[in-house]
Amino acid sequence: MSDEVSEQEWKRRFFMLALLRVSGLLMMLAGVFIGMTGLVKPGGMPVAGIVLVIIGAIDGIVVPIFLRKAWKRPE
């Protein structure tokens, strides 16, 4: 197998990384809204909000880094 990756594969990878980052950002925003506003429960749910912010940060920042490293690793 050659080391070159097709343009279609690069586009697919770029879209996947962008989607992961956007979903992480949306999850973090949902965590802030749930934790700080009365969106779900009057007075907010700080614990649930913090959990969503942490999971969103991992999803949007850490997972794309590991995914890129996995793509660079030879099979």
N, C-alpha and C positions, 0 to 999 in steps of 0.2 A: 504494500500500500504506500502511496506517495505521501510526502509531508504536506503537499499543497491541499488546501481546502477550497472547494468551489465557492463562487460568489454567492450562490443560492444558500449554501451552508452558513456563510458569514452573515447574510441577512437574517436567516432564521435564528442564529445565536444572538445577534444584536437585538432582535425583537424580543427574544426570551429574557435577556438581561433587562431591557427597558420595562417589560411587563412585571418582572420581579421587583424592580425598584419602585414602580408606580403603586403596585399592590402593597408594598411595605409602607409607603408614604400614606396611602389611604387608611391602612390599618392603624398607623400611629395617630392620624387625625381623628379616627373613630374613637381611639382610646382617650384622647384629650377631651373630646366632646362628651363621652360617657362619664369620664371621671370628674369633669368640672361643671357640667351643666345638669339640668334636671331632665335630660333627654330620656333616660330609662327610668329613673327613680328620683323623686324630689330630693334635692340636696346633693345629687350626684353619687357615683359609685367609685370612689378613688382607687380601691384595690383592683377592681376589674379594669379600670382605665390604665393603671400602671402596667398591668399584665399585658394588655393589648399594645401599649406603647413599646414595651420591651420586645414582644414577639414581632411587631412591625419593624423595629430597628434591626433585629436579626434577619428578618426576611428581606429587607431592603438594602442592607449593607453587607452582612457577613455571607449570606448564601451566594450572591453573585461572585464574590471573591473566590470561594471554593469551587464554584462552577467553572470559572475561567481557568483556574489551576488544573482542574480535571480535563479540560479541553486541550491544554498545552501538553499534558502528559502523553508520551507515546503509548500506543496500545500494546 
